């Protein structure tokens, strides 16, 4: 049981082209005749099949362009990703999507509920769609050209009525048969008007006249021969966009499209059982410029509402440069969802997963508002100079700790840069002369580049603070380097 | 009668002359017996704001907290929000603090800091948030928000503020002024929940820090002209086992 969805105005509606408003008359052109016309052009009398000159005379402001197969393919792939939730047997055709829904009927309580969800989904996205239903892929494609409502093709059990489909096919004009123009003309000269009349002829005669391909075509159409198709596989990256055609000028208005895109991402990640580690937002403006906003995320499972809050937090400080034409969300880096084990006895839990989840959530929030380098953890290095013994590492980085037990006295506060102290009678002064208590502890290091020889002392300042000062033995100067907090 | 006994057990009710027993339920020992005795909660309160008011650093203000922080950091995370200098990781490790559970956050501007502090307190992912405010005056409303966040989410908010703010009122249930007094750290309890305040304590600094190693005449002398030679301290000759003729292999 195959369902076919054709999108007649997909390219015209979704991609109006640079600098063209959606309500201006437009048409797609192939070999100097109109292929498709949008609503405004149709209102002016332009119909598919007319020649360019006729169309121009009917509608002087008509803007024509050639169809772009790549763009169509990209649009179809996005729609296929959405339609993938209904059935895994999904194929892309140049004009639409082909779905084998036989296996999904039980899940959706029969064909009609599934069909209604389909219609609702495309109506919500304002994509005009034409449906066809058949017992073979080709039959479904051809039925979509007829004006009959496909619910009349169902029997009283809600299943496909094969005879009704064959009856419908028999009455379809021959011009919808997907064969070469030469063959179409031959069929016309033979006086064959409907597909049923063609099929009634002996197939051996048809093979002799039109080649073996033609009888295969008919067999496939009537479901006598198998028609294997290449099924659609969801891509390994996420890409989705929303077009606004310049109607969007304020950042607050982005909330709903962002929520919709995150909903798609959520669905994609569930499908793949992945979590994303990065989100790249792209704002494309009407003048062709674009802005990108990339943000790291460190969650363990996707929570759409939390992601939305995070994006809105990031957008608070982001200023749009002009009216937005398109919003694009891309994700390339993914990780498999970490499966976790919960403890049977909660009080014995060694690792609190929920707490860790909240920890990751607050990390994301902080990084979104304060910047990526505002949060860090200390990591120890095996260096001797005090300012080099610690490095900053990202809280989620997997660098191992090279923990080093140090037995010598170290201050709790280290100044980010050693502060030069003035010297009075050989004694360092910090506002007032310091009283040296103990030392020196010599650190002589880096003889291979800039040699550092320092004698560290503990000293007491007049305020009562205990300071860690050193005398640079090469420069003969005193520095304050830390405080015993 | 039962109403009265119920009322008497309310931890919010302050009764003069008697310690409130309920206040000590959620606290962690300070590591100093005298300080534990002086605080009605028998230790640092683990929920709500604790204000430490000091103008100078290096008085021992961090080592006052390290025993409690070391205990907390074994299981749960601790955040350091806008510390005035870099907390030196080897020293933190020496004090027993688990570095893997330490998180440092830096932000610019008062509004960002208040936002970050409240987010961290409300996250219920951290045992303690150490927060350093510079001299800017915080509104009572902001302090109350932080105190409420800390109390509701059972997080210890350690708020370092300037000594001058002792004059202003604050919603924090525990406020301690820190000064240096004759080589010791003086604690002046300005306010505490569950009983009278006004306790004054002197806490000695660690003995190994104050140990005066050598008389000043042994410090290195600066002669001025000899730049190439290193001037080393003339250490007093001490008899070591090496001098006694122990052979090293």
Interface residues (C-beta under 8 A of the other chain):
Chain A: X355 X356 X358 X359 X361 X362 X365 X366 X369 X370 X374 X375 X376 X377 X378 X379 X380 X386 X389 X390 X392 X395 X401 X403 X404 X405 X406 X409 X410 X411 X412 X413 X414 X415 X416 X423 X426 X436 X437 X438 X439 X440 X442 X453 X455 X458 X460 X461 X463 X464 X465 X466 X467 X471 X473 X474 X476 X482 X483 X484 X485
Chain B: X56 X57 X58 X59 X60 X61 X62 X63 X66 X76 X77 X83 X84 X85 X86 X87 X88 X89 X90 X91 X92 X93 X94 X95 X99 X100 X102 X103 X104 X105 X106 X107 X112 X115 X116 X119 X120 X123 X124 X125 X126 X179 X180 X181 X183 X205 X208 X209 X210 X211 X212 X213 X214 X216 X219 X220 X221 X222 X227 X230 X231 X232 X233
